[in-house]
Amino acid sequence: MKIASDVGALESFLGNLADAGVDLFHASTRRFWEPELACSELNLAGWTKKITNNPTISVGSVGLNQEFITIFGGGSAEPDAEGIERLVTRMKADEFDLTVVGRALLVDPAWANKVKHGKIDEIQAYTPEAMASLS
């Protein structure tokens, strides 16, 4: 479910929040790479920044190469080099300011350093079993 179906509705919703004093928006979506509205490739964080001119945080399956729900059926999520490159490209284009990494970082605490240094092939895959072993 999306919070708005068109640009006008999103402007109204976000405008009210910005007018109330919100100065940083955390725009959580299922998949960061999916467009929020049909008229643009911008995700929710991108639209929020464009509308409010405030900093935004994007989140949604960062570092996973498949839908995380299917992983619980016995699969695993291999490190997603292509997805990470899409994320970096969008951040460099100033679409959003920050990103949140959840499951990928929980299973591999060195995830950010590995991405920073181009060692994506060394990233540990996210699996339900890996989550069960966290201490």
DOFI-232769 format. One line per field, with one value per residue: residue in three letters; x, y, z of N, C-alpha, C, O in turn. Coordinates in pm, 1 decimal, padded with zeros to 6 digits. Each point is the difference from the previous one (the first is absolute). Layout:
code <- (ALA / ...)
n_X <- (X / ...)
n_Y <- (Y / ...)
n_Z <- (Z / ...)
ca_X <- (X / ...)
ca_Y <- (Y / ...)
ca_Z <- (Z / ...)
c_X <- (X / ...)
c_Y <- (Y / ...)
c_Z <- (Z / ...)
o_X <- (X / ...)
o_Y <- (Y / ...)
o_Z <- (Z / ...)
# end
This chain:
code <- (MET / LYS / ILE / ALA / SER / ASP / VAL / GLY / ALA / LEU / GLU / SER / PHE / LEU / GLY / ASN / LEU / ALA / ASP / ALA / GLY / VAL / ASP / LEU / PHE / HIS / ALA / SER / THR / ARG / ARG / PHE / TRP / GLU / PRO / GLU / LEU / ALA / CYS / SER / GLU / LEU / ASN / LEU / ALA / GLY / TRP / THR / LYS / LYS / ILE / THR / ASN / ASN / PRO / THR / ILE / SER / VAL / GLY / SER / VAL / GLY / LEU / ASN / GLN / GLU / PHE / ILE / THR / ILE / PHE / GLY / GLY / GLY / SER / ALA / GLU / PRO / ASP / ALA / GLU / GLY / ILE / GLU / ARG / LEU / VAL / THR / ARG / MET / LYS / ALA / ASP / GLU / PHE / ASP / LEU / THR / VAL / VAL / GLY / ARG / ALA / LEU / LEU / VAL / ASP / PRO / ALA / TRP / ALA / ASN / LYS / VAL / LYS / HIS / GLY / LYS / ILE / ASP / GLU / ILE / GLN / ALA / TYR / THR / PRO / GLU / ALA / MET / ALA / SER / LEU / SER)
n_X <- (00083.2 / -00121.3 / 00198.7 / 00112.5 / -00194.3 / 00005.9 / 00059.6 / -00171.4 / -00060.9 / 00113.6 / -00067.6 / -00182.5 / 00005.3 / 00088.6 / -00143.6 / -00160.9 / 00056.2 / -00006.3 / -00201.6 / -00033.2 / 00091.2 / -00166.3 / 00150.3 / -00133.3 / 00063.3 / -00147.4 / 00135.5 / -00143.0 / 00177.0 / -00179.6 / -00067.0 / 00195.7 / 00025.2 / -00111.5 / -00061.1 / 00067.4 / 00128.9 / -00219.7 / -00054.2 / 00017.2 / 00198.0 / -00086.3 / 00189.8 / -00059.1 / 00156.6 / -00004.1 / -00149.4 / 00052.1 / 00152.9 / -00067.8 / -00101.2 / 00110.0 / 00073.6 / -00154.1 / 00124.2 / 00130.9 / -00179.7 / 00189.8 / -00203.8 / 00147.4 / -00013.6 / 00018.6 / 00069.2 / -00205.2 / 00060.8 / -00055.2 / -00173.7 / 00003.4 / -00169.8 / 00058.4 / 00074.0 / -00179.1 / 00014.1 / 00132.2 / -00132.3 / 00087.4 / 00083.7 / -00024.7 / 00214.6 / -00083.5 / 00134.8 / -00111.5 / -00059.0 / 00163.2 / 00029.5 / -00141.9 / 00052.9 / 00160.3 / -00058.4 / -00111.0 / 00130.3 / 00096.7 / -00157.1 / 00113.4 / 00038.1 / 00198.7 / -00103.9 / -00203.0 / 00161.2 / -00196.0 / 00152.1 / -00140.0 / -00176.8 / -00030.1 / -00122.5 / -00220.4 / -00068.7 / -00044.8 / 00059.1 / 00074.0 / -00206.1 / -00055.6 / 00067.5 / -00142.5 / -00178.9 / 00011.2 / 00007.7 / -00220.3 / -00042.7 / -00060.3 / 00185.4 / 00059.5 / -00116.8 / -00010.9 / 00010.5 / -00140.2 / 00033.5 / -00158.6 / 00084.1 / 00013.8 / -00189.5 / -00031.4 / 00120.0 / -00178.0 / 00192.6)
n_Y <- (-00117.4 / 00078.9 / 00102.7 / -00077.7 / 00105.1 / 00170.0 / 00073.3 / 00007.6 / -00194.5 / -00060.0 / 00091.1 / -00087.7 / -00192.7 / -00017.0 / 00052.8 / -00153.6 / -00170.4 / 00017.8 / -00012.8 / -00220.3 / 00015.5 / -00092.7 / -00092.4 / -00152.7 / -00024.1 / -00088.9 / 00014.2 / -00039.4 / -00099.2 / -00050.0 / 00157.1 / -00028.9 / -00214.8 / -00062.2 / -00016.3 / 00209.2 / 00119.8 / -00016.9 / 00161.9 / -00165.3 / 00077.6 / 00207.6 / -00011.8 / -00171.9 / -00157.7 / -00154.0 / -00167.8 / -00177.0 / -00143.8 / -00162.9 / -00171.5 / -00170.3 / -00140.9 / -00157.3 / 00043.6 / -00110.6 / -00100.4 / -00074.3 / -00067.0 / -00164.2 / -00133.0 / 00148.8 / 00018.1 / 00086.4 / -00216.4 / 00016.0 / -00070.4 / 00196.2 / 00106.6 / 00095.5 / 00199.1 / 00129.6 / 00071.0 / 00152.8 / 00169.7 / 00056.4 / 00118.8 / -00069.1 / -00035.1 / 00180.0 / -00144.8 / -00169.2 / -00171.7 / -00149.5 / -00150.4 / -00175.5 / -00168.1 / -00148.8 / -00165.5 / -00169.3 / -00159.4 / -00154.2 / -00158.0 / -00088.0 / -00210.6 / -00094.0 / 00034.3 / -00079.1 / -00121.0 / -00094.2 / -00030.3 / -00120.8 / -00064.5 / 00141.7 / 00177.9 / -00027.4 / -00009.2 / 00205.7 / -00083.1 / -00188.4 / -00058.4 / 00095.2 / -00111.6 / -00156.1 / 00066.7 / 00048.4 / -00192.9 / 00049.1 / 00025.8 / 00102.0 / 00001.1 / 00200.1 / 00107.4 / 00061.9 / -00212.9 / 00125.3 / -00034.9 / -00132.4 / -00134.0 / 00095.9 / 00001.5 / -00192.3 / 00052.9 / 00111.0 / 00112.7)
n_Z <- (00000.0 / -00167.1 / 00033.6 / -00178.7 / -00041.1 / 00149.0 / -00203.6 / -00142.6 / -00091.1 / -00185.3 / -00194.7 / -00092.2 / -00113.0 / -00207.0 / -00163.1 / -00034.7 / -00132.5 / -00223.6 / -00097.8 / -00030.5 / -00205.8 / -00118.7 / 00139.9 / 00095.1 / -00214.5 / 00144.6 / -00177.6 / 00166.1 / -00095.8 / -00119.2 / -00148.5 / 00104.8 / -00053.8 / 00182.8 / -00215.4 / 00044.4 / -00139.0 / -00036.7 / 00143.9 / 00152.0 / -00073.0 / -00013.9 / 00122.8 / 00131.1 / 00013.4 / -00162.1 / 00005.6 / 00127.4 / -00080.2 / -00138.0 / 00099.5 / 00098.6 / -00159.1 / 00042.6 / 00180.8 / -00146.0 / 00094.3 / -00092.5 / -00061.7 / 00038.5 / 00178.0 / 00166.0 / -00212.3 / -00023.8 / 00014.1 / 00216.3 / -00120.5 / 00109.1 / -00096.9 / -00195.2 / 00071.3 / 00039.5 / -00211.1 / 00095.2 / -00056.4 / -00197.5 / 00169.7 / -00209.5 / 00054.7 / 00102.5 / -00106.1 / -00094.7 / 00131.5 / 00030.2 / -00162.5 / 00001.1 / 00138.6 / -00052.7 / -00138.3 / 00094.1 / 00089.2 / -00130.9 / -00031.1 / 00172.9 / -00072.8 / 00044.7 / 00196.1 / 00044.4 / 00100.3 / -00051.2 / 00162.0 / -00125.8 / -00123.0 / -00170.0 / 00060.0 / -00028.7 / -00214.2 / -00073.9 / 00201.3 / -00093.7 / 00065.8 / 00192.9 / 00181.3 / 00074.0 / 00117.2 / 00217.8 / 00113.5 / -00005.7 / 00217.5 / -00189.4 / -00126.5 / 00079.5 / -00159.1 / 00216.5 / -00067.2 / -00122.4 / 00218.6 / -00083.0 / -00159.3 / -00201.8 / -00118.2 / -00111.8 / -00185.4 / -00079.7 / -00006.0)
ca_X <- (-00083.2 / 00075.4 / -00061.6 / -00064.3 / -00010.0 / 00047.7 / 00091.0 / -00074.4 / -00031.0 / 00126.5 / 00038.9 / -00086.0 / 00037.6 / 00133.9 / -00001.0 / -00051.4 / 00104.3 / 00109.8 / -00050.0 / -00006.7 / 00135.2 / 00083.6 / 00111.8 / 00066.8 / -00100.7 / 00043.1 / -00098.8 / 00015.6 / -00079.0 / 00033.7 / 00117.9 / 00043.4 / 00016.1 / -00128.8 / -00054.7 / -00115.5 / -00111.1 / 00017.5 / 00049.3 / 00142.6 / 00077.0 / 00034.0 / -00065.5 / -00067.0 / 00099.1 / 00029.4 / -00113.7 / -00008.0 / 00104.2 / -00037.0 / -00114.6 / 00024.2 / 00137.9 / 00061.2 / 00075.2 / -00079.7 / 00062.9 / -00065.6 / 00018.4 / -00083.5 / 00070.8 / 00137.3 / 00095.3 / -00061.3 / -00021.2 / -00132.5 / -00098.0 / 00045.2 / -00098.8 / 00026.1 / 00117.5 / -00045.1 / -00038.6 / 00118.7 / 00101.3 / 00090.8 / 00014.3 / 00140.7 / 00031.4 / -00058.0 / 00089.5 / -00075.3 / -00085.8 / 00084.8 / 00038.5 / -00119.1 / -00012.3 / 00106.3 / -00032.7 / -00111.4 / 00049.3 / 00085.1 / -00090.4 / -00064.3 / -00141.2 / -00020.1 / 00123.6 / 00047.7 / -00073.4 / 00000.4 / 00024.6 / -00046.8 / 00034.0 / 00134.9 / 00096.4 / -00010.5 / 00070.1 / 00140.2 / 00028.7 / 00101.2 / -00063.1 / 00026.5 / 00141.0 / 00019.4 / -00055.5 / 00086.5 / 00126.7 / -00024.1 / 00016.0 / -00136.4 / 00006.8 / 00029.5 / -00115.4 / -00070.6 / -00139.2 / -00104.8 / -00083.2 / -00066.5 / 00088.8 / 00096.8 / -00068.9 / -00019.6 / 00126.8 / 00044.4 / 00006.3)
ca_Y <- (00117.4 / 00124.6 / 00108.2 / 00092.2 / -00057.8 / 00094.4 / 00102.5 / 00095.7 / -00060.1 / -00013.8 / 00136.3 / 00040.2 / -00080.8 / 00037.6 / 00141.1 / 00011.7 / -00046.3 / 00097.6 / 00119.9 / -00028.4 / 00002.5 / -00114.8 / 00049.1 / -00116.4 / -00102.0 / -00138.3 / -00050.1 / -00145.2 / -00071.3 / -00142.8 / -00012.7 / 00138.5 / 00026.8 / 00012.7 / 00136.5 / 00026.1 / 00040.4 / -00046.6 / 00106.4 / 00024.9 / -00109.6 / 00032.1 / -00076.4 / 00088.2 / 00093.6 / 00097.0 / 00092.0 / 00078.1 / 00102.8 / 00093.2 / 00079.4 / 00077.1 / 00049.4 / -00044.5 / -00125.1 / -00122.2 / -00130.3 / -00103.2 / -00135.9 / -00101.4 / -00114.8 / 00036.4 / -00110.1 / -00130.5 / -00021.1 / -00056.7 / 00035.7 / -00063.2 / -00097.2 / -00128.8 / -00058.4 / -00083.6 / -00128.3 / -00084.6 / 00057.2 / 00098.3 / 00121.3 / 00023.8 / 00142.5 / 00057.2 / 00104.7 / 00088.3 / 00082.4 / 00094.4 / 00102.3 / 00084.9 / 00083.0 / 00101.2 / 00091.6 / 00085.9 / 00091.4 / 00098.5 / 00089.3 / 00082.2 / -00037.5 / -00003.6 / 00035.3 / -00111.9 / -00123.6 / -00090.9 / -00140.0 / -00078.9 / -00142.3 / -00025.8 / 00046.0 / -00086.3 / -00126.1 / 00030.3 / 00132.5 / 00068.6 / 00025.6 / 00136.0 / 00009.4 / -00082.3 / 00075.9 / 00116.5 / -00041.3 / -00080.0 / -00142.6 / -00052.0 / -00146.2 / -00049.0 / 00021.0 / -00121.0 / -00002.6 / 00000.6 / -00119.6 / -00008.4 / -00068.6 / 00099.4 / 00084.2 / -00078.2 / -00016.4 / 00127.2 / -00000.7)
ca_Z <- (00000.0 / -00010.4 / 00076.7 / -00093.4 / -00134.0 / -00100.3 / 00050.9 / 00081.3 / 00129.9 / 00072.2 / 00040.7 / 00111.7 / 00116.2 / 00045.2 / 00035.3 / 00136.3 / 00092.0 / -00001.3 / 00067.2 / 00143.3 / 00054.1 / -00034.9 / -00082.1 / -00056.8 / -00027.3 / -00017.5 / -00095.5 / -00007.5 / -00100.3 / -00008.9 / -00086.7 / -00024.3 / -00143.2 / -00068.3 / -00003.6 / 00086.7 / -00085.9 / -00137.8 / -00087.4 / 00020.5 / 00059.0 / 00138.2 / 00105.3 / 00095.7 / 00054.7 / -00105.4 / -00010.1 / 00123.9 / -00006.2 / -00106.2 / 00043.3 / 00122.4 / 00000.4 / 00124.7 / -00012.9 / 00007.9 / 00019.8 / -00079.3 / 00051.5 / -00063.1 / -00059.2 / -00037.1 / 00012.4 / -00024.6 / -00142.5 / -00022.2 / 00101.2 / 00123.1 / 00047.1 / -00063.5 / 00062.9 / 00110.4 / -00055.9 / -00009.1 / -00087.7 / 00059.5 / -00079.3 / -00030.2 / -00009.8 / -00120.6 / -00050.6 / -00089.0 / 00083.8 / 00072.7 / -00098.2 / -00019.8 / 00119.8 / -00003.9 / -00110.2 / 00041.1 / 00102.7 / -00067.8 / -00074.1 / 00103.0 / 00013.9 / 00144.6 / 00069.8 / 00080.5 / -00019.3 / 00113.8 / -00033.0 / 00113.9 / 00006.2 / -00052.4 / 00099.6 / 00117.5 / -00021.9 / -00029.8 / 00055.4 / -00081.7 / -00129.0 / -00050.5 / -00039.1 / -00119.6 / -00112.0 / -00019.1 / -00060.2 / -00119.9 / 00031.1 / 00004.5 / -00004.5 / 00134.2 / 00087.0 / 00040.7 / -00045.6 / 00100.9 / 00009.1 / 00129.8 / 00094.5 / 00046.6 / 00098.1 / 00121.9 / 00069.8 / 00056.8 / 00147.0)
c_X <- (00088.5 / -00073.8 / -00071.1 / 00000.4 / 00047.0 / 00082.6 / -00072.6 / -00030.2 / 00126.7 / 00050.2 / -00080.4 / 00041.0 / 00134.4 / 00007.4 / -00047.9 / 00105.2 / 00115.9 / -00041.4 / -00007.0 / 00139.1 / 00086.6 / 00111.4 / 00086.0 / -00104.7 / 00065.3 / -00107.5 / 00020.0 / -00095.0 / 00047.1 / 00130.7 / 00042.9 / 00002.3 / -00133.0 / -00050.6 / -00119.9 / -00124.3 / 00030.5 / 00066.1 / 00151.1 / 00067.1 / 00036.9 / -00072.0 / -00062.2 / 00097.4 / 00033.2 / -00110.9 / -00008.4 / 00102.6 / -00036.5 / -00111.0 / 00034.4 / 00134.2 / 00071.1 / 00079.6 / -00092.4 / 00088.4 / -00081.2 / 00029.5 / -00092.0 / 00080.3 / 00140.2 / 00091.4 / -00058.1 / -00029.0 / -00132.8 / -00090.7 / 00033.0 / -00098.4 / 00028.4 / 00121.2 / -00042.2 / -00054.5 / 00120.0 / 00108.4 / 00096.9 / 00006.3 / 00148.0 / 00025.4 / -00039.9 / 00084.0 / -00074.9 / -00089.6 / 00078.2 / 00045.1 / -00116.3 / -00017.0 / 00101.7 / -00028.9 / -00109.4 / 00042.6 / 00087.7 / -00082.6 / -00081.1 / -00149.7 / -00038.5 / 00136.0 / 00063.9 / -00077.1 / 00014.1 / 00020.5 / -00037.8 / 00054.0 / 00142.4 / 00106.7 / -00004.7 / 00080.7 / 00149.2 / 00032.6 / 00104.2 / -00054.9 / 00038.6 / 00145.2 / 00029.2 / -00053.4 / 00091.8 / 00127.6 / -00016.7 / 00015.3 / -00136.3 / -00000.9 / 00031.0 / -00117.1 / -00067.2 / -00146.0 / -00095.5 / -00081.1 / -00073.0 / 00089.3 / 00103.5 / -00063.3 / -00017.1 / 00127.8 / 00051.2 / 00001.9 / 00014.7)
c_Y <- (00124.8 / 00110.9 / 00101.2 / -00061.6 / 00093.7 / 00109.2 / 00098.2 / -00052.5 / -00014.4 / 00136.1 / 00046.4 / -00072.0 / 00045.6 / 00146.3 / 00022.8 / -00042.2 / 00099.2 / 00128.3 / -00018.4 / -00008.8 / -00121.2 / 00049.2 / -00111.1 / -00108.9 / -00135.5 / -00068.5 / -00149.3 / -00059.4 / -00144.4 / -00021.3 / 00140.1 / 00035.7 / 00018.1 / 00144.0 / 00013.7 / 00033.4 / -00040.6 / 00103.2 / 00022.9 / -00123.5 / 00026.3 / -00092.9 / 00097.4 / 00101.2 / 00108.5 / 00102.1 / 00090.4 / 00111.7 / 00106.5 / 00094.9 / 00091.4 / 00071.3 / -00030.9 / -00127.8 / -00121.2 / -00122.1 / -00100.5 / -00135.9 / -00094.3 / -00104.5 / 00035.5 / -00120.6 / -00138.0 / -00014.6 / -00067.0 / 00043.3 / -00073.5 / -00103.2 / -00137.3 / -00069.3 / -00095.1 / -00134.1 / -00091.0 / 00055.2 / 00088.3 / 00119.7 / 00024.2 / 00149.7 / 00055.3 / 00117.3 / 00098.9 / 00094.3 / 00104.4 / 00110.5 / 00094.9 / 00095.7 / 00114.1 / 00103.6 / 00097.7 / 00098.1 / 00108.0 / 00099.6 / 00088.2 / -00028.4 / -00006.6 / 00014.3 / -00114.4 / -00124.5 / -00086.2 / -00140.9 / -00080.5 / -00140.8 / -00028.7 / 00037.6 / -00086.1 / -00128.5 / 00022.0 / 00141.4 / 00079.5 / 00039.0 / 00136.3 / 00015.3 / -00082.4 / 00071.7 / 00117.0 / -00036.5 / -00093.9 / -00149.5 / -00068.8 / -00152.6 / -00061.0 / 00016.1 / -00133.0 / 00009.7 / -00000.6 / -00128.4 / 00002.3 / -00066.3 / 00097.4 / 00089.4 / -00073.1 / -00010.9 / 00129.6 / -00009.1 / 00139.3)
c_Z <- (00000.0 / 00073.8 / -00089.0 / -00139.2 / -00110.2 / 00067.1 / 00091.8 / 00139.5 / 00084.3 / 00048.2 / 00120.5 / 00127.9 / 00056.4 / 00042.2 / 00141.7 / 00102.3 / 00007.3 / 00071.5 / 00151.3 / 00063.0 / -00029.5 / -00090.4 / -00056.9 / -00016.2 / -00023.2 / -00083.5 / -00023.6 / -00103.2 / -00005.5 / -00077.7 / -00042.5 / -00147.8 / -00072.9 / 00004.7 / 00093.4 / -00082.1 / -00144.2 / -00090.8 / 00009.0 / 00057.6 / 00145.8 / 00097.1 / 00099.9 / 00060.6 / -00101.9 / -00016.2 / 00122.7 / -00000.5 / -00103.7 / 00046.5 / 00116.9 / 00002.1 / 00132.4 / -00024.1 / 00016.5 / 00017.6 / -00081.7 / 00061.8 / -00076.8 / -00073.1 / -00049.5 / 00024.5 / -00023.7 / -00148.6 / -00031.1 / 00113.9 / 00129.2 / 00052.9 / -00061.0 / 00061.7 / 00111.9 / -00048.5 / -00020.7 / -00089.5 / 00075.3 / -00093.2 / -00021.0 / -00005.9 / -00136.7 / -00050.1 / -00087.9 / 00079.5 / 00077.1 / -00093.7 / -00029.6 / 00116.2 / -00002.0 / -00108.4 / 00041.1 / 00108.5 / -00062.2 / -00080.3 / 00095.2 / 00012.0 / 00147.5 / 00065.5 / 00077.1 / -00039.0 / 00123.9 / -00053.5 / 00123.0 / 00001.9 / -00046.9 / 00101.7 / 00125.7 / -00016.2 / -00028.0 / 00048.0 / -00078.3 / -00137.0 / -00056.9 / -00044.2 / -00125.3 / -00123.6 / -00033.1 / -00075.4 / -00119.3 / 00020.8 / 00013.2 / -00001.6 / 00136.0 / 00096.7 / 00030.9 / -00042.5 / 00117.9 / -00008.8 / 00133.5 / 00105.2 / 00056.6 / 00104.8 / 00132.6 / 00082.0 / 00060.6 / 00151.9 / 00053.9)
o_X <- (00092.9 / -00122.3 / -00082.1 / 00091.5 / 00016.3 / 00004.8 / 00052.9 / 00016.9 / -00002.7 / 00051.9 / 00055.0 / 00013.9 / 00012.2 / 00071.3 / 00056.4 / 00015.1 / 00049.1 / 00078.8 / 00012.8 / 00012.9 / 00114.6 / -00025.8 / 00098.5 / -00071.9 / 00095.1 / -00106.9 / 00075.8 / -00120.8 / 00104.9 / 00083.4 / -00075.9 / -00011.2 / -00000.2 / 00008.6 / -00079.1 / -00110.4 / 00116.2 / 00052.5 / 00053.0 / -00066.4 / 00055.9 / -00117.5 / 00003.1 / -00036.1 / 00015.2 / 00025.9 / -00027.9 / -00030.9 / 00017.6 / 00004.3 / -00038.0 / 00019.2 / 00101.2 / -00027.2 / -00097.7 / 00117.5 / -00122.5 / 00108.5 / -00105.8 / 00039.0 / 00047.2 / 00003.4 / 00074.5 / -00040.2 / -00027.1 / 00046.5 / 00011.7 / 00041.8 / -00016.2 / 00013.5 / 00067.8 / -00028.6 / -00014.7 / 00107.6 / -00002.9 / -00037.0 / 00070.6 / -00091.7 / 00023.8 / -00030.1 / 00022.9 / -00007.9 / -00046.2 / 00004.2 / 00020.1 / -00031.8 / -00034.9 / 00016.2 / 00009.2 / -00044.6 / -00010.5 / 00041.0 / -00085.8 / -00077.7 / -00109.4 / 00103.3 / 00122.5 / -00105.9 / 00098.2 / -00063.3 / 00051.3 / 00105.0 / 00071.2 / 00101.0 / 00102.9 / 00064.3 / 00081.0 / -00014.7 / 00006.5 / 00075.9 / 00042.1 / 00026.2 / 00079.1 / 00063.5 / 00031.3 / 00047.2 / 00097.0 / 00026.7 / -00024.9 / -00088.3 / -00015.9 / 00008.2 / -00021.7 / -00063.0 / 00027.9 / -00048.6 / 00046.6 / -00004.1 / 00034.5 / 00064.8 / 00008.0 / -00004.4 / 00105.8 / -00089.8 / 00007.0)
o_Y <- (00011.2 / -00003.6 / 00077.8 / -00074.0 / -00041.9 / 00008.9 / 00035.9 / 00071.4 / 00022.5 / 00011.6 / 00060.3 / 00062.9 / 00026.2 / 00033.6 / 00081.3 / 00064.3 / 00031.2 / 00057.5 / 00096.7 / -00010.8 / -00005.3 / 00063.3 / 00027.7 / -00032.4 / -00012.2 / -00034.0 / -00040.3 / 00023.1 / -00033.4 / -00082.0 / 00070.1 / 00117.7 / 00037.2 / 00065.5 / -00093.0 / -00043.3 / -00008.1 / -00035.8 / 00087.6 / -00086.2 / -00087.7 / -00031.7 / 00121.1 / 00116.3 / 00116.6 / 00120.0 / 00119.3 / 00113.1 / 00119.4 / 00119.6 / 00117.1 / 00095.1 / 00062.1 / -00072.2 / 00004.0 / -00001.8 / -00004.8 / -00022.3 / 00040.1 / 00021.3 / -00056.5 / -00055.9 / -00097.9 / 00095.8 / -00034.5 / 00050.5 / -00122.5 / -00093.5 / -00101.3 / -00122.0 / -00099.3 / -00087.8 / -00109.7 / -00059.1 / 00008.4 / -00008.6 / 00042.5 / 00077.1 / -00063.4 / 00115.5 / 00120.6 / 00119.0 / 00112.9 / 00116.5 / 00120.8 / 00117.4 / 00115.6 / 00120.0 / 00119.5 / 00114.7 / 00116.9 / 00114.7 / 00076.7 / 00087.2 / 00041.9 / -00010.4 / -00007.8 / 00007.0 / 00010.3 / -00041.5 / 00025.0 / -00026.4 / -00078.9 / -00069.3 / -00021.5 / -00046.7 / -00089.5 / 00096.1 / 00122.2 / 00043.6 / 00008.8 / 00059.5 / 00041.1 / -00002.9 / 00023.8 / 00076.8 / -00060.9 / -00072.9 / -00075.0 / -00062.0 / -00120.8 / -00044.4 / -00082.1 / 00104.6 / -00059.1 / -00035.2 / 00064.5 / 00036.9 / -00006.7 / 00035.3 / 00061.5 / -00029.0 / 00000.0 / -00056.6 / 00018.8)
o_Z <- (00080.1 / 00013.8 / 00048.6 / -00036.1 / -00114.6 / 00122.7 / 00105.2 / 00098.9 / 00121.0 / 00111.1 / 00092.1 / 00104.9 / 00119.7 / 00094.6 / 00073.3 / 00103.9 / 00108.5 / 00075.0 / 00075.1 / 00122.0 / 00044.6 / -00102.3 / -00068.5 / 00094.6 / -00077.2 / 00050.8 / -00088.2 / 00004.2 / 00055.0 / 00038.5 / -00066.9 / -00034.2 / -00117.3 / 00103.9 / 00016.0 / 00033.0 / -00039.8 / -00105.4 / -00068.4 / 00057.6 / 00065.8 / -00018.3 / -00022.1 / 00018.0 / 00036.2 / -00009.1 / -00011.3 / 00037.7 / 00024.1 / -00029.0 / 00000.7 / 00075.9 / 00032.5 / -00095.9 / 00074.7 / -00036.6 / 00011.3 / 00053.8 / -00048.5 / -00114.8 / -00098.6 / 00109.6 / 00001.6 / -00066.1 / -00115.0 / 00102.3 / 00000.4 / 00068.3 / 00068.0 / -00009.2 / 00026.2 / 00081.4 / -00053.9 / -00009.3 / 00122.8 / -00117.1 / 00091.5 / -00028.3 / -00102.8 / 00030.1 / 00009.6 / -00030.4 / 00016.5 / 00039.7 / -00012.5 / -00018.9 / 00024.0 / 00022.5 / -00028.3 / 00001.3 / 00037.2 / -00017.7 / -00043.6 / 00038.9 / 00037.8 / -00066.1 / 00009.5 / -00062.4 / 00073.5 / -00097.1 / 00109.1 / 00058.6 / 00062.2 / 00012.4 / 00064.1 / 00094.0 / 00024.1 / -00075.5 / 00013.4 / -00086.5 / -00115.3 / -00104.6 / -00084.9 / -00105.4 / -00116.7 / -00083.8 / -00045.4 / -00095.5 / 00094.4 / 00059.4 / 00017.2 / 00114.5 / -00089.1 / 00014.9 / 00104.3 / -00107.5 / 00093.8 / 00117.4 / 00118.0 / 00098.5 / 00106.3 / 00119.6 / 00062.8 / 00062.3 / 00121.5)
# end
